[in-house]
Amino acid sequence: MIKIYKIVLSIFLMVIPVTYLRAQFIEKQSAEAVALQFYNGQAFHHNHNLIASGVRNTRIFLVDQEPVIYQVNMEAGGFVLLSADERAWPVLGYDFMGMDFSEIPPALQDWIDGWSEQIQEIRNRNLSQSPVIQAFWEDLKSGNFPTNSPKSNYVAPLLYSEWGQHTYYNAWCPVDPDGPGGHALAGCVGIAISQVIFYYRYPETGNGSHGYNSDYGYEFADFGNTTYHWNNMVNSIYGMANPDIAELIYHVGVSVEMDYGSSGSGANTQDGVDALVDYFRYSPDASYLPRFDVPDTFKDSLILNLDQNRPCIFRGGGLSSSHSFVCDGYHDSLYFHFNWGWNGDFDGFFHIDNLNPWVYDFTFNQGAIINIFPSENYPDYCQGEDTLNAKRGTFTDGSGPENYQDNSYCSWLIGDQNAEGEQVMLWFPYFESDDGNDFVYVYDGESEAAPLIGQLSGNDPDVDFLSSGKTLFVVFESDNNGSAPGFLGEWVTINGPWCNNQITMTNLSKTWFSDASGPYPYTNNSDCNWIIEPQEEGYDSIAGIFVFFHSFSLADGDTLFFYDARNSEEGLITALTKESEPDTVFTNTNILKLNFKTDDHLTGSGWGAGYGSLFPVYCSDTLYFTDKTGVVNDGSGEKNYTNNSNCFYDIYNQDALAITLNFTEFEMEWGYDRLQIYDLHDVSPVLLKTLWGDVLPDPLTFETNHLLLNFVTDVSSVFKGWTCEYDALAPGINDPTQKYVLHIFPNPASEHILISLETLNSKPIGIEIFDLFSRSMYSEIVIVSEGKLEKAISVDHWQPGAYLLQIKMEDAVLWRKFLKQ
């Protein structure tokens, strides 16, 4: 009979290496619980209207095969970077919008490497836990964090731009066929300075000119004769070039004499001071502040600038290199917000101090350009009427980091009146006016005579507008009873829905697909389908498909439907709307259809998702076989087996002298997927044989009454699997081993062993000896003379331990274990 039990084989725990058992080590499960507590506490502190119900997945950073940092990705979006040792500062970074699938920005990777080195130093030197670090860990574990009220000692990220170094942004950089988009990379210093300049939207024209020789030739920028068109620039380039952004980035690169390259472009952060002052008309108060010079007041200088809504250009990184990025927010002097200049990926709040007070100083190369602000004629408050006819762009009330003026009256005509079939979509990434007194009015047309479709006042309205024709007309009006920080508006002209009618995806998994609107709101009257039908060579059985969300924001009346599309009569699985807070959606179909349908009213920022395949579970835990004969297989039948299998088959017959395995099917990935056969007759398991490949093994007979088969597969490539018939041979019943008498002595052995075999036959016999890793130590074919074999084999130079002798004959295979002292 066959019995199935869900057990853990304790015998195998003896052979699993334990890499780290120190008391201060944080296990993955504990790290996830702590990270979830911290994340939800910060959501409260930042006034984010979200709660993470669980963890999506966790990435583990290793050093010498030991976890040092956990990246815990939340179901609600965002991540927490957590130390894997309680003697280090607990939370290294966090954000609410980070994407777990993203390539880690090089600057952040250097920080992670530095943190990892610190944690290894803590372990190698067995450093103690400081009282401050201990208290923070205890607060996190007990759920007492945070203890302060929302928005105390806090500056939200100042920048809304999410620029990068690659295609479109580098369009004015030197031509290089090996670079992204056929150009050299823009460089982190260039992106950091450019984003700060765009934040101020200053100057209108630069000052002077500069040129230098690079590896590509002579680079030159005429700042004084260039007008920077801030209204034509956007927070994130998507789908089409933006020459105005590319020009600015190149001019900044020239101003710091960027060393351009296809795989990396670099410049000195310190040179940004002269560039800002000399070529872009910024205040001569700008200066570079090395942390090494002012270790006690460095963070105070950052906070002083950020409290005045002035972003800083930060320099930092690992021991071997450094990067530049924007520091544009902070929280309680513990965490500073970084815009890495990597298209928004992993922007978040990060710890900038050493992780333990007794480690080597990893902050020595940190520094920042501070006191960055325009020198004159700023802010340039909005005045009168402006016409904005670019395809995409941004506009503001003109107050910069200050409040707007009383008694303002400004207007913008947005859209190209000569375009055919285009509409204007408008939204406000940032909006804060004196509630009930100061207003922005949106008209569907060319003037205030057109229909009024929006009236905004107060804080951060989450609303988008779409023109019925080619233009929108926007008016800002303030009274004389107080002001507020103002607004940032962004628009894009569209011609039809962002998404195509239908997209089919056949990969087993995909980390990203979306409504196709990118950084913009989705469009009205969309009706788009995504068919997920995983098909990949070798994978012939999909049990289900799951979909997870990186972001999700719909307006009233818009719905994302999930259908089982295995037949013509599609069955509705679920429907997600504005009120939904989607966690991962699991389905049991192998063909899934998503239908995104929007009405003709409001829109939202849309959704981004990924999916994966669920595979059948053909084997799990342990199968027990106690009958004298039976059939054992991988469980997949006519299908291929699945990846990441780890299954056990226990064959035991108390009365048996030997067990024979006769394979009738055998096909698995050579060298990676394997079937291991263990002898469980003794207290400790002994590996007898490891099988893989596609050659049908010869019948195997093992002199034991207890075998354990362990089937293990890796993460890629699957095949048909294996089937074998077993026969537990009882005394005197069809037992071929009874024809032979085999002895090994001495056992244990030190210098040699003597093999003695008595048989009725005089035929060739194969002798082979294996170590416990299935490595052949000795092999020979001999002829038995007069029914008896005696063979001496030297084991003098072998390592001490257990070895297996295999005697292979025409009708049987005999095994004996011996020990080498």
Residue pairs with C-beta under 8 A, 6 or more apart in sequence:
1 626
1 627
2 623
2 624
2 625
2 627
2 630
3 623
3 624
3 626
4 621
4 622
4 623
4 624
5 621
5 622
5 624
6 620
6 621
7 621
7 622
9 622
9 648
9 708
11 680
11 684
11 685
12 685
12 710
14 684
14 685
15 685
19 65
19 66
20 66
20 67
22 85
22 123
24 85
24 86
24 87
24 129
25 67
25 84
25 85
25 86
26 34
26 67
26 70
26 82
26 83
26 84
26 85
26 86
28 58
28 60
28 67
28 70
31 58
31 70
31 72
31 82
31 84
32 55
32 58
32 70
32 72
34 82
34 90
34 140
34 141
35 55
35 70
35 72
35 74
35 80
35 82
35 91
36 52
36 54
36 55
36 72
36 74
36 80
37 140
37 141
37 143
37 145
38 80
38 82
38 90
38 91
38 94
38 140
38 145
39 52
39 72
39 74
39 78
39 80
39 94
39 96
40 51
40 52
41 145
41 146
42 48
42 94
42 96
42 146
42 331
42 349
43 50
43 51
43 52
43 96
44 146
44 150
45 146
45 148
45 150
45 151
45 154
45 331
46 96
46 150
46 151
46 154
46 156
46 331
47 150
47 151
48 96
50 76
50 77
50 96
51 76
52 74
52 75
52 76
52 78
53 75
53 76
53 581
53 583
54 74
54 75
54 583
55 72
55 73
55 74
55 75
56 73
56 74
56 75
56 100
56 548
56 584
57 73
57 100
58 70
58 71
58 72
58 73
59 70
59 71
59 73
59 100
60 67
60 69
60 70
60 71
60 84
61 67
61 68
61 69
61 70
61 71
61 112
61 116
62 68
63 116
63 117
63 119
63 120
64 120
66 84
66 120
66 123
67 84
68 83
68 84
68 85
68 115
68 116
68 119
68 120
69 81
69 82
69 83
69 84
69 92
69 112
69 115
69 116
69 119
70 81
70 82
70 84
71 79
71 80
71 81
71 100
72 79
72 80
72 81
72 82
73 79
73 98
73 100
74 80
75 548
75 583
75 584
76 96
76 581
77 96
77 97
77 98
77 549
77 550
77 551
78 94
78 95
78 96
78 97
78 98
78 348
79 93
79 94
79 95
79 98
79 100
79 346
79 348
80 91
80 93
80 94
81 91
81 92
81 93
81 94
81 112
81 350
82 90
82 91
82 92
83 89
83 90
83 91
83 92
83 115
83 119
83 355
84 119
85 119
85 122
85 123
86 129
86 133
86 134
86 137
87 122
87 127
87 128
87 129
87 133
87 356
88 115
88 118
88 119
88 122
88 133
88 355
88 356
89 133
89 136
89 351
89 353
89 354
89 355
89 356
90 133
90 136
90 137
90 140
91 140
91 335
91 351
92 115
92 350
92 351
92 355
93 108
93 335
93 348
93 349
93 350
93 351
94 335
94 348
94 349
95 346
95 347
95 348
95 349
97 344
97 347
97 551
98 345
98 346
98 347
98 348
99 345
99 346
99 512
99 550
99 608
100 550
101 511
101 512
101 550
101 610
102 345
102 346
103 342
103 345
104 112
104 345
104 346
105 340
105 341
105 342
105 345
105 346
106 188
106 323
106 342
107 188
107 316
107 317
107 323
107 324
107 325
107 338
107 340
107 341
107 342
108 338
108 340
108 342
108 346
110 316
110 317
110 318
110 321
110 322
110 323
111 316
111 317
111 318
111 350
113 318
114 317
114 318
114 319
114 362
115 355
115 362
117 318
117 319
117 362
118 354
118 355
118 356
118 359
118 360
118 362
119 355
121 127
121 359
121 360
122 355
122 356
122 359
125 358
127 356
127 358
127 359
128 358
129 137
129 356
130 356
130 357
130 358
133 356
136 145
139 145
139 147
148 332
152 332
153 330
153 331
153 332
153 333
154 329
154 330
154 331
154 332
155 306
155 307
155 309
155 329
155 330
155 337
156 329
156 337
157 328
157 329
157 337
157 339
157 347
158 199
158 306
158 309
158 311
158 328
158 329
158 401
159 195
159 196
159 199
159 311
159 326
159 328
159 339
160 235
160 429
160 430
160 488
161 195
161 198
161 199
161 235
161 236
161 339
162 235
162 236
162 339
162 343
162 344
162 347
162 519
163 169
163 191
163 194
163 195
163 198
163 236
163 237
163 245
163 249
163 341
163 343
164 186
164 191
164 341
164 342
164 343
165 180
165 185
165 186
165 187
165 188
165 190
165 191
165 265
165 341
165 342
166 180
166 181
166 185
166 186
166 343
167 180
167 181
168 181
168 237
168 240
168 241
168 242
168 245
168 246
169 186
169 191
169 237
169 245
169 246
169 249
170 179
170 180
170 181
170 183
170 184
170 185
170 186
170 246
170 249
171 181
171 183
171 241
171 243
171 246
172 183
172 243
172 246
172 247
172 249
172 250
173 179
173 183
173 184
173 185
173 186
173 246
173 249
173 250
173 253
173 260
173 265
174 183
174 184
174 214
174 216
174 217
174 219
174 260
175 182
175 183
175 184
175 216
176 182
176 183
176 184
176 216
176 260
176 261
176 262
178 262
178 263
179 185
179 261
179 262
179 263
184 216
184 260
184 261
184 262
184 265
185 260
185 261
185 262
185 263
185 264
185 265
186 249
186 250
186 253
186 265
187 253
187 258
187 259
187 260
187 264
187 265
187 266
187 267
188 266
188 323
188 324
188 325
188 341
189 252
189 253
189 256
189 258
189 266
189 267
189 268
189 269
189 271
189 272
189 324
190 249
190 250
190 252
190 253
190 256
190 258
190 265
190 267
191 249
191 341
192 269
192 272
192 313
192 314
192 324
192 325
192 326
192 339
192 341
193 252
193 255
193 256
193 272
193 275
193 276
193 313
193 324
194 245
194 248
194 249
194 252
195 326
195 339
195 341
196 311
196 313
196 326
196 372
197 248
197 252
197 276
197 280
198 230
198 233
198 245
198 248
199 311
199 328
200 373
200 374
200 378
200 400
200 401
201 230
201 396
201 400
202 280
202 281
202 282
202 374
202 378
202 380
202 400
203 228
203 280
203 281
203 374
204 227
204 228
204 380
205 223
205 224
205 225
205 226
205 227
205 228
206 221
206 223
206 224
206 226
206 228
206 251
206 279
206 280
206 281
207 223
207 224
207 278
207 279
207 280
207 281
208 223
208 224
208 278
208 279
209 220
209 221
209 222
209 223
209 224
209 225
210 220
210 221
210 223
210 254
210 255
210 279
211 218
211 219
211 220
211 221
211 254
212 218
212 219
212 254
212 257
213 219
214 257
214 258
214 259
214 260
215 259
215 260
215 261
216 260
219 253
219 254
219 257
219 258
219 260
220 254
221 250
221 251
221 254
221 255
221 279
223 251
223 255
223 279
223 280
226 247
226 251
228 244
228 247
228 248
229 244
229 390
230 394
231 386
231 388
231 390
231 393
231 394
231 395
232 242
232 244
232 390
232 392
232 393
233 242
233 244
233 245
233 248
233 393
233 394
234 242
234 245
234 392
234 393
234 394
234 490
234 492
234 519
235 394
235 429
235 490
235 519
236 343
236 344
236 518
236 519
237 245
238 518
238 519
238 520
239 518
240 391
240 392
242 392
251 279
252 275
253 260
253 265
253 267
255 271
255 275
255 278
255 279
255 280
256 267
256 268
256 271
256 272
256 275
257 267
257 271
258 265
258 266
258 267
259 265
259 266
259 267
269 288
269 313
269 315
269 322
269 324
269 367
269 369
270 288
270 367
270 369
272 288
272 313
272 324
272 369
273 286
273 287
273 288
273 369
276 282
276 286
276 369
276 372
277 283
277 284
277 286
277 375
281 374
281 375
281 376
282 372
282 373
282 374
282 375
283 371
283 372
283 373
283 374
283 375
284 375
285 371
285 373
286 369
286 370
286 371
286 372
286 373
287 369
287 370
287 371
288 367
288 368
288 369
289 298
289 301
289 367
289 368
289 369
289 370
290 366
290 367
291 298
291 363
291 364
291 366
291 367
291 368
292 363
292 364
292 365
292 366
292 367
294 301
295 363
298 366
298 368
299 333
299 336
299 352
301 368
301 370
302 312
302 327
302 330
302 336
302 368
302 370
303 330
303 333
305 311
305 312
305 370
305 371
305 372
306 312
306 327
306 328
306 329
306 330
308 401
309 401
309 402
310 370
310 371
310 372
310 373
310 401
311 326
311 327
311 328
311 372
312 326
312 327
312 328
312 368
312 369
312 370
312 372
313 324
313 325
313 326
313 327
313 368
313 369
313 372
314 324
314 325
314 326
314 327
314 336
314 338
314 366
314 367
314 368
315 322
315 323
315 324
315 365
315 366
315 367
315 368
316 322
316 323
316 352
316 363
316 365
316 366
316 367
317 323
317 365
319 362
319 365
322 365
324 341
325 338
325 339
325 340
325 341
326 338
326 339
326 341
327 336
327 337
327 338
327 368
328 337
328 338
328 339
329 336
329 337
329 349
330 336
330 337
330 349
331 337
331 349
334 351
335 349
335 350
335 351
336 349
336 350
336 352
337 347
337 348
337 349
337 350
338 347
338 348
338 349
338 350
339 347
340 346
340 347
352 363
352 366
353 363
354 361
354 362
354 363
355 362
373 401
374 400
378 400
379 398
379 399
379 400
379 401
379 402
380 398
381 397
381 398
381 399
381 404
381 405
381 408
382 396
382 397
382 398
382 404
382 408
382 410
382 476
383 398
383 410
384 410
384 411
385 410
385 411
385 412
385 413
386 395
386 410
386 411
386 412
386 413
387 412
387 413
388 395
388 412
388 413
388 414
388 415
388 491
389 414
389 415
389 416
389 417
391 416
391 492
391 493
392 490
392 491
392 492
392 493
393 490
393 491
394 488
394 489
394 490
394 491
395 412
395 414
395 474
395 488
395 489
395 491
396 486
396 487
396 488
396 489
397 404
397 408
397 410
397 476
397 486
397 487
398 404
398 410
398 486
399 405
399 485
399 486
402 485
403 483
403 484
403 485
403 486
404 433
404 438
404 476
404 478
404 483
404 484
404 485
404 486
405 478
405 483
406 478
406 479
406 480
406 481
406 482
406 483
407 478
407 479
407 480
408 438
408 476
408 477
408 478
409 475
409 476
409 477
409 478
410 475
410 476
411 448
411 473
411 474
411 475
411 476
412 473
412 474
412 489
413 446
413 447
413 471
413 472
413 473
414 424
414 426
414 471
414 472
414 473
414 474
414 491
415 422
415 424
415 467
415 470
415 471
415 472
415 491
415 493
416 422
416 470
416 493
417 446
417 470
417 471
419 470
419 493
421 495
421 496
422 470
422 493
422 494
422 495
423 466
423 467
423 468
423 469
423 470
423 493
423 494
423 495
424 466
424 467
424 470
424 471
424 472
424 491
424 492
424 493
424 494
425 464
425 465
425 466
425 467
425 491
425 492
425 493
425 494
425 520
425 521
425 523
425 603
426 442
426 464
426 465
426 466
426 467
426 472
426 474
426 489
426 490
426 491
427 463
427 464
427 465
427 489
427 490
427 491
427 520
427 521
428 440
428 456
428 460
428 461
428 463
428 487
428 488
428 489
428 490
429 488
429 489
429 490
430 460
430 485
430 487
430 488
431 440
431 456
431 458
431 459
431 460
431 461
431 487
431 488
432 458
432 459
432 460
432 484
432 485
432 486
432 487
433 439
433 440
433 456
433 457
433 458
433 478
433 484
433 486
433 487
434 457
434 478
434 479
434 481
434 482
434 483
434 484
435 457
435 458
435 459
436 457
436 458
437 457
437 478
437 479
437 481
437 482
438 457
438 476
438 477
438 478
438 479
438 483
438 484
439 455
439 456
439 457
439 476
439 477
440 454
440 455
440 456
440 457
440 474
440 475
440 476
440 477
440 487
441 448
441 452
441 454
441 455
441 456
441 474
441 475
441 477
442 452
442 453
442 454
442 455
442 456
442 465
442 472
442 473
442 474
443 449
443 450
443 451
443 452
443 453
443 472
443 473
443 474
443 475
444 450
444 451
444 452
444 453
444 465
444 467
444 468
444 469
444 472
445 451
445 467
445 469
445 471
445 472
445 473
446 471
446 473
447 473
448 473
448 475
450 473
453 465
454 463
454 465
456 463
462 604
463 602
464 521
464 555
464 602
464 603
464 604
465 472
466 523
466 524
466 603
472 491
474 489
476 487
492 520
494 523
496 523
497 522
497 523
497 525
497 526
497 527
497 528
498 515
498 516
498 517
498 518
498 520
498 522
498 523
498 526
499 515
499 516
499 517
499 522
499 526
499 528
499 596
500 516
500 528
501 527
501 528
501 529
502 528
502 529
502 530
502 531
503 513
503 528
503 529
503 530
503 531
504 530
504 531
504 533
505 513
505 530
505 531
505 532
505 533
505 611
506 533
506 534
506 535
506 536
507 534
507 536
508 534
508 536
508 539
508 612
508 613
509 534
509 610
509 611
509 612
509 613
510 610
510 611
511 610
512 550
512 608
512 609
512 610
513 530
513 608
513 609
513 610
513 611
514 606
514 607
514 608
514 609
515 522
515 526
515 528
515 596
515 606
515 607
515 608
516 522
516 528
517 523
517 605
517 606
521 603
521 604
521 605
521 606
522 558
522 596
522 598
522 603
522 604
522 605
522 606
523 598
523 603
524 598
524 599
524 600
524 601
524 603
525 598
525 599
525 600
526 596
526 597
526 598
527 595
527 596
527 597
527 598
528 595
528 596
529 593
529 594
529 595
529 596
530 593
530 594
530 596
531 565
531 591
531 592
531 593
532 545
532 547
532 591
532 592
532 593
532 594
532 611
533 565
533 590
533 591
533 592
534 542
534 545
534 590
534 613
538 640
538 717
538 718
538 719
539 613
539 615
539 640
539 718
540 639
540 640
541 615
541 616
541 636
541 639
541 640
541 642
542 590
542 613
542 614
542 615
543 588
543 590
543 614
543 615
543 616
543 617
544 586
544 587
544 588
544 589
544 590
544 613
544 614
545 587
545 589
545 590
545 592
545 611
545 612
545 613
545 614
546 584
546 585
546 586
546 587
546 611
546 612
546 614
547 562
547 584
547 585
547 587
547 592
547 594
547 609
547 610
547 611
548 583
548 584
548 585
548 609
548 610
548 611
548 612
549 582
549 583
549 584
549 607
549 608
549 609
550 608
550 609
550 610
551 605
551 606
551 607
551 608
552 576
552 580
552 581
552 582
552 607
553 604
553 605
553 606
553 607
554 560
554 576
554 577
554 578
554 580
554 604
554 606
554 607
555 578
555 598
555 601
555 602
555 603
555 604
556 578
556 601
556 602
557 598
557 599
557 601
557 602
558 577
558 578
558 596
558 597
558 598
558 599
558 603
558 604
559 575
559 576
559 577
559 596
559 597
560 575
560 576
560 577
560 594
560 595
560 596
560 607
561 572
561 574
561 575
561 576
561 593
561 594
561 595
561 596
561 597
562 572
562 573
562 574
562 575
562 576
562 585
562 587
562 592
562 593
562 594
563 570
563 571
563 572
563 573
563 592
563 593
563 594
563 595
564 570
564 571
564 573
564 587
564 589
564 591
564 592
564 593
565 589
565 591
565 592
565 593
566 589
566 590
566 591
570 593
573 585
573 587
573 589
573 592
574 585
576 582
576 585
578 604
586 614
588 614
592 611
596 607
615 642
615 643
616 636
616 639
616 642
617 642
618 634
618 635
618 636
618 637
618 639
618 641
618 642
618 645
619 634
619 635
619 645
619 647
619 711
620 647
621 647
621 648
622 647
622 648
622 649
622 650
623 632
623 647
623 648
623 649
623 650
624 650
624 652
625 632
625 649
625 650
625 651
625 652
625 726
626 652
626 653
627 653
627 728
628 653
628 656
628 727
628 728
628 730
629 725
629 726
629 727
629 728
630 651
630 725
630 726
631 723
631 724
631 725
631 726
632 649
632 651
632 709
632 723
632 724
632 725
632 726
633 665
633 721
633 722
633 723
633 724
634 641
634 645
634 647
634 711
634 721
634 722
634 723
635 641
635 647
635 721
636 642
636 720
636 721
640 718
640 719
640 720
640 721
641 668
641 673
641 711
641 713
641 718
641 719
641 720
641 721
642 713
642 718
643 713
643 714
643 715
643 716
643 717
643 718
644 713
644 714
644 715
645 711
645 712
645 713
646 710
646 711
646 712
646 713
647 710
647 711
648 708
648 709
648 710
648 711
649 708
649 709
649 710
649 711
650 680
650 706
650 707
650 708
651 659
651 706
651 707
651 708
651 709
651 726
651 728
652 680
652 705
652 706
652 707
653 659
653 705
653 728
653 730
654 705
655 705
655 728
655 730
655 731
656 704
656 705
656 728
656 729
656 730
657 703
657 705
657 729
657 730
657 731
657 735
657 737
657 738
658 701
658 702
658 703
658 704
658 705
658 728
658 729
658 735
658 737
659 701
659 702
659 704
659 705
659 707
659 726
659 727
659 728
659 729
660 699
660 700
660 701
660 702
660 726
660 727
660 729
661 677
661 697
661 699
661 700
661 701
661 702
661 707
661 724
661 725
661 726
662 699
662 724
662 725
662 726
662 727
663 696
663 697
663 699
663 722
663 723
663 724
664 696
664 723
664 724
664 725
665 696
665 720
665 721
665 722
665 723
666 691
666 693
666 694
666 695
666 696
666 697
666 722
666 723
667 694
667 719
667 720
667 721
667 722
668 674
668 675
668 692
668 693
668 694
668 713
668 719
668 721
668 722
669 692
669 713
669 714
669 717
669 718
669 719
670 692
670 693
670 694
671 692
671 693
672 692
672 713
672 714
672 716
672 717
673 692
673 712
673 713
673 714
673 717
673 718
673 719
674 690
674 691
674 692
674 711
674 712
675 690
675 691
675 692
675 709
675 710
675 711
675 722
676 687
676 689
676 690
676 691
676 709
676 710
676 712
677 687
677 688
677 689
677 690
677 691
677 700
677 702
677 707
677 708
677 709
678 685
678 686
678 687
678 688
678 707
678 708
678 709
678 710
679 685
679 686
679 688
679 702
679 704
679 706
679 707
679 815
679 817
680 704
680 706
680 707
680 708
681 704
681 705
681 706
685 708
686 772
686 802
686 804
686 817
687 772
687 773
687 774
688 702
688 707
688 804
688 815
689 700
689 774
690 774
691 697
691 722
694 719
698 808
698 813
699 813
700 813
701 729
701 736
701 737
701 812
701 813
701 814
701 815
702 813
702 815
703 737
703 814
703 815
703 816
704 815
705 728
707 726
711 722
727 734
729 735
729 736
729 737
731 738
732 738
736 811
736 812
737 812
737 814
739 759
739 760
739 761
739 811
739 812
740 757
740 758
740 759
740 807
740 809
740 812
740 814
741 756
741 757
741 758
742 755
742 756
742 757
742 758
742 807
742 814
742 816
743 755
743 756
743 757
744 753
744 754
744 755
744 756
744 805
744 816
744 818
745 753
745 754
745 756
746 753
746 754
747 753
747 818
747 819
748 818
748 819
748 820
748 821
749 795
749 818
749 819
749 820
749 821
750 795
750 796
750 820
750 821
751 794
751 795
751 796
752 792
752 793
752 794
752 795
752 796
753 792
753 793
753 795
753 805
753 818
754 790
754 791
754 792
755 767
755 789
755 790
755 791
755 792
755 793
755 805
755 807
756 788
756 789
756 790
757 765
757 784
757 788
757 789
757 790
757 807
758 787
758 788
759 765
759 784
759 787
759 788
759 789
759 809
760 787
761 784
761 787
761 809
761 810
762 783
762 784
762 785
762 786
762 787
763 783
763 784
763 809
763 810
764 781
764 782
764 783
765 781
765 782
765 783
765 784
765 789
765 807
765 808
765 809
766 779
766 780
766 781
766 806
766 807
766 808
766 809
767 778
767 779
767 780
767 781
767 782
767 791
767 793
767 805
767 806
767 807
767 808
768 776
768 778
768 779
768 780
768 805
768 806
768 808
769 776
769 777
769 778
769 779
769 793
769 803
769 804
769 805
769 806
770 776
770 777
770 803
770 804
770 806
771 777
771 799
771 801
771 802
771 803
771 804
772 801
772 802
772 803
772 804
777 798
777 803
778 793
782 789
782 791
795 803
795 820
798 820
799 820
800 819
800 820
800 821
801 819
801 820
802 817
802 818
802 819
802 820
803 817
803 818
803 819
803 820
804 815
804 816
804 817
805 815
805 816
805 817
805 818
806 813
806 814
806 815
807 813
807 814
807 815
807 816
